[in-house]
Amino acid sequence: MRLFTRSALCCGLVLAFGSALPAFAADAELDALSLESATEAAPETPRNTKLFVEGAVGNASQRYLQDSRNIGRASVDFSYSAKLAPGLRGVVSDRLDYFDPAVAGRDAAVNSLREAYVSWQPEGGSSVLEFGRINLRYGPGYGYNPTDFFRDGSLRVLTTADPFALRENRLGTVMVRGQHLWAGGALSLAISPKLADNPSTDGWNLDLGSTNHRDRYLLALSTQFSQRVSSQALLYQESGNSPTVGFNMTALLSDAATAHMEFTRGSEPSLFNRALAIPSASTTRNRFVGGVTYTTLGKLSLTAEYQYNGFGLNQTDWAALGVAPLTQLAYLSAALRLQELAPRQAYLIYVTQKSLILKDLDLTAYLRLNPGDDSRLAWVELRHHWPSFDLTLQLQQNIGNQTSEFGILPDRRAVQVLGSYYF
């Protein structure tokens, strides 16, 4: 009965969004692919090459040891886009991170080839064909993206807790992707083959075992209903599982408020069985994200988001694992690798403030709450911009009792200072 209630609630919310379309109808049309990111759009730049270097130093207080640990990182981030011939374009995006100390189980230096693909579109044509490693992102959610079907296994290293930065820094997936575009819409098909069996811990490996360890297919229809409403309908299939259907939408409620949602329904083993590689039958369940963002004239943006993963552990099952903390950590580690929501439900508050006190000082912060065990993750970033340099202070606090989602994590608090130079 509880599962039926959850399913009915999610389906009802989807229908509610759909019924709101006439109220938001307008004549103007926008880019039909605008749902790929929920962040503030960056200004277009004519430069084909982007390069920056970054250094970070910090300290993390540990939950189970008296001494804190020092952390350090040096990074080089490079991306390049060029027209190779009429209608033919090439894209390369790469990031090299050096950690001190090294991440457990990894080399100190880790290279992430995020993208390397060619794109062909005839002059004046409405069809596009792409081949190579492509970072394909779907869904407007802030902290969880059920319709972002190529997210699992794509995070080679963690350099920040900011979910938007994680989406940018992850590995792309090797695929062939075809798109057909028209005014107010687009239809695309992505085919991603199996190329390796297991992930690699070699810092210089392409790590195809993380992104291409099974055959996958994704059909996506993007529609711009009006200037105020846009949506995507998706059909996803991977080897070994039945198809999953997905739907996402953004709607402009007023000049200051927007709403977003994502919904998927599919059949697969529970997250716990996937995390611990336990053979089990598949079950059909839902994933859902819904949120509202309000932006003031003073450049303050506040987002409240509800997240639901029908495949995650409910609080009763999580509490039963309290006698096995290593199993709890293994489950959380796998959820992070798969970029899945570990608990059945969660809430997120995300805040940005441009020009905080100073013109070039920005604040970004979020609070993630697990309502089942009342544990919380709080993250705050202050970033000051100069023409070619950013100076950043970041603070992360994991709050909760020792058997809760965030209270069991080894690091209680982490503070770091970052310097980024842009060429």
C-alpha positions as CSV (number, residue, x, y, z in Angstrom):
1,M,0.0,0.0,0.0
2,R,2.8,2.4,0.8
3,L,4.5,1.7,-2.5
4,F,1.2,2.2,-4.3
5,T,0.8,5.5,-2.5
6,R,4.3,6.7,-3.5
7,S,3.6,5.7,-7.1
8,A,0.3,7.5,-7.1
9,L,1.8,10.6,-5.6
10,C,4.6,10.8,-8.2
11,C,2.3,10.1,-11.1
12,G,-0.1,12.8,-9.7
13,L,2.7,15.4,-9.6
14,V,3.5,14.6,-13.2
15,L,-0.1,15.1,-14.2
16,A,-0.2,18.3,-12.3
17,F,2.7,19.7,-14.2
18,G,1.2,18.6,-17.4
19,S,-2.2,20.2,-16.6
20,A,-0.4,23.5,-15.9
21,L,0.8,23.8,-19.5
22,P,-2.1,25.8,-20.9
23,A,-1.7,28.4,-18.1
24,F,1.9,28.9,-19.2
25,A,1.4,28.9,-23.0
26,A,3.0,31.7,-25.0
27,D,4.0,32.3,-28.6
28,A,7.7,32.9,-28.1
29,E,10.1,29.9,-28.5
30,L,13.4,29.1,-26.8
31,D,16.1,26.5,-27.2
32,A,14.6,23.1,-26.9
33,L,17.7,21.7,-25.2
34,S,17.7,24.2,-22.3
35,L,16.8,21.4,-19.7
36,E,20.3,20.0,-19.7
37,S,21.4,22.2,-16.8
38,A,19.8,24.0,-13.9
39,T,22.7,26.4,-13.3
40,E,22.8,30.0,-14.3
41,A,23.8,30.2,-17.9
42,A,27.4,31.3,-18.5
43,P,27.9,34.1,-21.0
44,E,29.0,33.0,-24.5
45,T,32.6,33.4,-25.3
46,P,34.3,33.5,-28.7
47,R,37.4,31.7,-27.3
48,N,37.8,28.1,-28.5
49,T,40.3,27.2,-25.8
50,K,39.7,27.3,-22.1
51,L,42.5,26.6,-19.6
52,F,42.9,27.2,-15.9
53,V,45.1,25.9,-13.1
54,E,43.9,25.5,-9.6
55,G,45.6,24.8,-6.2
56,A,43.8,23.9,-3.0
57,V,45.0,23.4,0.6
58,G,42.9,22.5,3.6
59,N,42.3,20.5,6.7
60,A,39.7,17.8,7.6
61,S,38.7,16.9,11.2
62,Q,38.1,13.2,11.5
63,R,35.3,11.6,13.3
64,Y,37.0,8.5,14.6
65,L,40.6,9.8,15.1
66,Q,41.8,12.6,17.4
67,D,44.1,14.1,14.8
68,S,42.9,16.0,11.8
69,R,44.4,15.5,8.3
70,N,45.8,18.0,5.9
71,I,44.6,17.9,2.3
72,G,46.0,19.4,-0.9
73,R,45.4,19.4,-4.6
74,A,46.7,20.8,-7.8
75,S,44.7,20.7,-11.0
76,V,44.9,21.6,-14.7
77,D,41.7,21.9,-16.6
78,F,41.7,22.2,-20.4
79,S,39.0,22.3,-23.1
80,Y,39.2,23.0,-26.8
81,S,36.7,23.2,-29.6
82,A,37.6,23.7,-33.2
83,K,36.0,23.7,-36.7
84,L,37.9,20.9,-38.5
85,A,36.2,21.2,-41.9
86,P,32.9,22.6,-43.3
87,G,30.2,21.1,-41.0
88,L,32.7,19.2,-38.9
89,R,33.7,20.2,-35.4
90,G,36.0,18.6,-32.8
91,V,35.8,18.9,-29.0
92,V,38.4,17.8,-26.4
93,S,38.0,18.3,-22.6
94,D,40.5,17.0,-20.1
95,R,41.3,17.5,-16.4
96,L,44.4,16.4,-14.4
97,D,44.2,16.3,-10.6
98,Y,47.1,15.6,-8.2
99,F,46.1,14.8,-4.6
100,D,48.3,15.0,-1.5
101,P,47.7,12.6,0.1
102,A,46.5,10.3,-2.6
103,V,42.8,9.2,-2.6
104,A,42.6,5.7,-1.1
105,G,42.8,3.1,-3.9
106,R,43.9,5.6,-6.5
107,D,47.1,7.1,-7.9
108,A,48.1,10.5,-6.6
109,A,47.8,11.9,-10.2
110,V,44.4,11.2,-11.9
111,N,43.6,12.2,-15.4
112,S,40.0,12.5,-16.5
113,L,39.4,12.7,-20.3
114,R,35.9,14.1,-20.0
115,E,35.1,14.6,-23.7
116,A,36.7,13.8,-27.0
117,Y,34.3,13.7,-30.0
118,V,33.6,14.9,-33.5
119,S,30.3,16.4,-34.5
120,W,29.1,16.7,-38.1
121,Q,26.2,18.9,-39.2
122,P,25.8,19.9,-42.9
123,E,25.8,23.6,-43.6
124,G,22.2,24.7,-43.0
125,G,21.1,21.2,-42.1
126,S,18.8,20.3,-39.2
127,S,20.5,17.0,-38.3
128,V,23.6,16.4,-36.2
129,L,25.8,13.3,-35.9
130,E,28.3,12.9,-33.0
131,F,30.8,10.2,-32.2
132,G,33.3,9.8,-29.3
133,R,33.3,10.4,-25.5
134,I,30.4,12.8,-24.9
135,N,29.3,14.2,-21.5
136,L,25.6,13.8,-22.0
137,R,23.6,15.5,-19.2
138,Y,19.8,15.6,-18.8
139,G,17.5,16.9,-16.1
140,P,17.0,20.3,-14.3
141,G,17.3,18.9,-10.8
142,Y,19.8,20.6,-8.5
143,G,21.0,17.8,-6.2
144,Y,19.6,14.6,-7.9
145,N,18.9,13.8,-11.5
146,P,16.9,10.7,-12.2
147,T,16.7,11.4,-16.0
148,D,20.4,11.9,-16.2
149,F,20.8,8.3,-17.3
150,F,24.6,8.4,-18.1
151,R,25.6,9.6,-14.7
152,D,26.6,6.4,-13.0
153,G,30.3,5.6,-12.7
154,S,31.3,8.9,-14.3
155,L,32.9,10.5,-11.3
156,R,36.6,9.5,-11.3
157,V,37.5,11.8,-8.4
158,L,35.8,14.2,-6.0
159,T,37.2,17.7,-5.9
160,T,34.1,19.5,-4.5
161,A,30.7,18.9,-3.0
162,D,29.0,21.3,-5.4
163,P,26.6,19.1,-7.5
164,F,26.8,21.4,-10.5
165,A,30.6,21.3,-10.5
166,L,30.4,17.5,-10.3
167,R,28.3,17.3,-13.4
168,E,30.9,19.4,-15.3
169,N,33.9,17.4,-14.1
170,R,32.7,13.9,-14.7
171,L,33.7,11.5,-17.4
172,G,31.7,11.4,-20.6
173,T,30.5,8.1,-22.2
174,V,31.7,6.8,-25.5
175,M,28.6,6.8,-27.8
176,V,27.2,7.5,-31.2
177,R,24.5,10.2,-31.0
178,G,22.2,11.5,-33.7
179,Q,19.9,14.5,-33.4
180,H,17.2,16.0,-35.6
181,L,16.3,19.6,-34.7
182,W,13.2,21.7,-35.6
183,A,11.7,24.9,-34.3
184,G,10.6,24.2,-30.8
185,G,11.9,20.7,-30.5
186,A,14.5,18.0,-31.0
187,L,14.7,14.2,-31.2
188,S,17.9,12.4,-30.4
189,L,19.1,8.8,-30.2
190,A,22.3,7.8,-28.3
191,I,23.9,4.4,-28.6
192,S,26.6,3.5,-26.1
193,P,28.4,0.1,-26.5
194,K,30.1,-2.0,-23.9
195,L,33.9,-1.5,-24.2
196,A,35.3,-2.8,-20.9
197,D,34.3,-5.0,-18.0
198,N,35.6,-3.2,-14.8
199,P,36.6,0.3,-13.7
200,S,40.3,1.1,-13.6
201,T,42.3,2.6,-10.7
202,D,45.2,3.6,-13.0
203,G,45.4,7.4,-12.9
204,W,46.1,7.6,-16.7
205,N,43.6,5.1,-17.9
206,L,40.6,6.2,-20.0
207,D,38.5,4.2,-17.5
208,L,36.0,2.9,-20.1
209,G,35.0,0.3,-17.5
210,S,33.3,3.0,-15.5
211,T,31.3,4.5,-18.3
212,N,31.0,1.8,-20.9
213,H,30.7,-1.5,-19.0
214,R,27.3,-2.4,-20.6
215,D,25.3,-1.7,-23.8
216,R,23.0,1.3,-23.4
217,Y,20.5,3.2,-25.5
218,L,18.6,6.5,-24.9
219,L,15.9,8.1,-27.0
220,A,15.0,11.7,-26.0
221,L,12.3,14.0,-27.3
222,S,12.8,17.7,-26.3
223,T,9.9,20.1,-26.6
224,Q,9.6,23.8,-26.1
225,F,5.9,24.3,-25.4
226,S,6.3,28.1,-25.0
227,Q,8.6,30.7,-23.6
228,R,7.6,29.5,-20.1
229,V,7.4,25.7,-20.4
230,S,9.9,23.1,-21.8
231,S,10.1,19.4,-21.3
232,Q,11.8,16.2,-22.3
233,A,10.4,12.7,-22.6
234,L,13.0,9.9,-22.5
235,L,13.2,6.1,-23.1
236,Y,16.3,4.4,-21.7
237,Q,17.4,0.8,-22.1
238,E,20.5,-1.0,-20.8
239,S,21.5,-4.6,-21.2
240,G,20.0,-6.9,-18.5
241,N,17.2,-4.6,-17.5
242,S,13.8,-3.7,-19.0
243,P,13.3,-0.2,-20.4
244,T,12.9,2.9,-18.2
245,V,10.7,5.8,-19.1
246,G,11.5,9.3,-17.9
247,F,10.1,12.8,-18.1
248,N,11.4,16.2,-17.0
249,M,10.1,19.7,-17.1
250,T,10.8,23.3,-16.2
251,A,8.1,26.0,-16.0
252,L,8.4,29.8,-15.4
253,L,5.8,30.5,-12.7
254,S,6.4,34.2,-12.6
255,D,9.1,36.7,-13.3
256,A,10.9,35.6,-10.1
257,A,9.9,31.9,-9.7
258,T,10.6,28.8,-11.7
259,A,9.6,25.2,-11.0
260,H,11.3,22.0,-12.1
261,M,10.7,18.3,-11.9
262,E,12.0,14.9,-13.0
263,F,10.3,11.5,-13.0
264,T,11.4,8.0,-14.0
265,R,9.8,4.6,-13.7
266,G,11.7,1.4,-14.3
267,S,12.5,-2.1,-13.2
268,E,15.8,-3.0,-11.7
269,P,17.4,-4.5,-8.5
270,S,17.3,-2.4,-5.3
271,L,20.2,0.0,-4.7
272,F,21.4,-2.1,-1.8
273,N,21.6,-5.3,-3.9
274,R,23.4,-3.4,-6.6
275,A,25.9,-1.8,-4.2
276,L,26.8,-5.2,-2.6
277,A,26.5,-7.2,-5.8
278,I,23.8,-9.4,-4.4
279,P,21.9,-11.3,-7.1
280,S,18.2,-10.5,-6.8
281,A,15.0,-10.0,-8.8
282,S,14.1,-6.7,-10.3
283,T,11.3,-4.5,-8.9
284,T,9.4,-1.7,-10.6
285,R,9.7,1.6,-8.7
286,N,9.8,5.4,-9.3
287,R,12.4,8.1,-8.9
288,F,11.3,11.8,-8.6
289,V,12.6,15.3,-8.0
290,G,10.6,18.4,-7.7
291,G,11.6,21.9,-6.8
292,V,11.0,25.6,-6.9
293,T,13.5,28.5,-7.3
294,Y,12.8,32.1,-6.3
295,T,15.2,34.9,-7.4
296,T,15.1,38.4,-5.9
297,L,16.1,41.7,-7.5
298,G,19.1,41.7,-5.1
299,K,20.5,38.6,-7.0
300,L,19.6,36.2,-4.2
301,S,18.4,32.8,-5.5
302,L,16.8,30.2,-3.2
303,T,15.9,26.7,-4.3
304,A,13.9,24.1,-2.3
305,E,13.9,20.6,-3.7
306,Y,12.3,17.3,-2.8
307,Q,14.1,14.1,-3.8
308,Y,12.7,10.5,-3.9
309,N,14.4,7.2,-4.9
310,G,12.2,4.2,-4.7
311,F,15.2,1.9,-5.0
312,G,17.0,3.4,-2.0
313,L,16.9,2.1,1.6
314,N,14.1,3.3,3.8
315,Q,14.9,4.3,7.3
316,T,13.9,1.0,8.9
317,D,16.2,-1.0,6.6
318,W,19.0,1.5,7.1
319,A,18.6,1.3,10.9
320,A,18.8,-2.5,10.7
321,L,22.3,-2.1,9.2
322,G,23.5,-0.1,12.3
323,V,25.1,-3.3,13.6
324,A,27.3,-3.4,10.4
325,P,28.9,0.0,9.9
326,L,31.2,-1.3,7.2
327,T,28.2,-2.4,5.2
328,Q,26.7,1.0,5.7
329,L,29.8,2.7,4.4
330,A,30.0,0.3,1.4
331,Y,26.4,1.1,0.5
332,L,27.0,4.9,0.7
333,S,30.2,4.6,-1.3
334,A,28.4,2.7,-4.0
335,A,25.5,5.2,-4.0
336,L,28.1,8.0,-4.5
337,R,29.8,6.1,-7.4
338,L,26.4,5.6,-9.1
339,Q,25.4,9.1,-8.2
340,E,22.2,7.7,-6.7
341,L,20.2,9.0,-3.8
342,A,21.1,6.7,-0.9
343,P,18.0,7.2,1.4
344,R,14.4,6.8,0.1
345,Q,13.7,10.5,0.6
346,A,15.8,13.7,1.0
347,Y,15.4,17.5,0.9
348,L,17.8,20.1,-0.5
349,I,18.0,23.8,0.0
350,Y,20.3,25.6,-2.4
351,V,21.3,29.3,-2.1
352,T,23.3,31.6,-4.3
353,Q,24.0,35.3,-3.7
354,K,25.8,37.3,-6.3
355,S,27.7,40.4,-5.2
356,L,27.6,39.7,-1.5
357,I,28.8,42.9,0.2
358,L,31.4,43.3,-2.5
359,K,30.7,43.5,-6.2
360,D,32.9,40.5,-7.1
361,L,32.1,38.3,-4.1
362,D,29.7,35.4,-4.6
363,L,28.1,33.1,-2.0
364,T,27.0,29.5,-2.8
365,A,25.6,27.2,-0.1
366,Y,23.4,24.2,0.2
367,L,21.9,22.0,2.9
368,R,21.0,18.4,2.2
369,L,18.7,16.7,4.8
370,N,17.9,13.1,5.3
371,P,14.5,13.2,7.1
372,G,14.7,9.6,8.1
373,D,17.6,9.9,10.5
374,D,17.8,13.8,10.7
375,S,21.4,13.8,9.4
376,R,22.6,16.8,7.3
377,L,25.3,17.8,5.0
378,A,26.1,21.6,4.9
379,W,28.3,23.2,2.3
380,V,29.3,26.8,1.9
381,E,31.5,28.5,-0.7
382,L,32.7,32.2,-0.8
383,R,34.4,33.1,-4.1
384,H,36.0,36.4,-5.1
385,H,36.6,37.1,-8.7
386,W,39.3,39.1,-10.4
387,P,39.8,39.3,-14.2
388,S,42.0,36.2,-14.3
389,F,42.0,34.8,-10.8
390,D,39.5,33.5,-8.3
391,L,40.1,33.0,-4.6
392,T,37.7,30.6,-2.8
393,L,37.0,29.5,0.7
394,Q,34.9,26.3,1.1
395,L,33.5,24.7,4.2
396,Q,31.7,21.3,4.5
397,Q,30.1,19.9,7.7
398,N,28.7,16.4,8.0
399,I,26.1,16.4,10.9
400,G,24.4,13.4,12.5
401,N,24.7,10.5,14.9
402,Q,27.2,7.8,14.3
403,T,24.8,5.5,12.4
404,S,23.2,8.1,10.2
405,E,23.9,8.8,6.6
406,F,26.2,11.8,7.2
407,G,27.1,11.1,10.8
408,I,28.9,7.9,9.8
409,L,31.3,9.6,7.3
410,P,34.9,9.6,8.4
411,D,35.3,13.4,8.0
412,R,33.3,15.5,10.4
413,R,34.4,18.9,8.9
414,A,36.5,20.0,5.9
415,V,37.9,23.5,5.2
416,Q,39.9,24.4,2.2
417,V,41.2,27.5,0.3
418,L,41.4,27.4,-3.5
419,G,43.2,29.6,-6.0
420,S,42.2,29.4,-9.7
421,Y,44.1,31.2,-12.5
422,Y,42.4,31.4,-15.9
423,F,44.5,31.8,-19.0
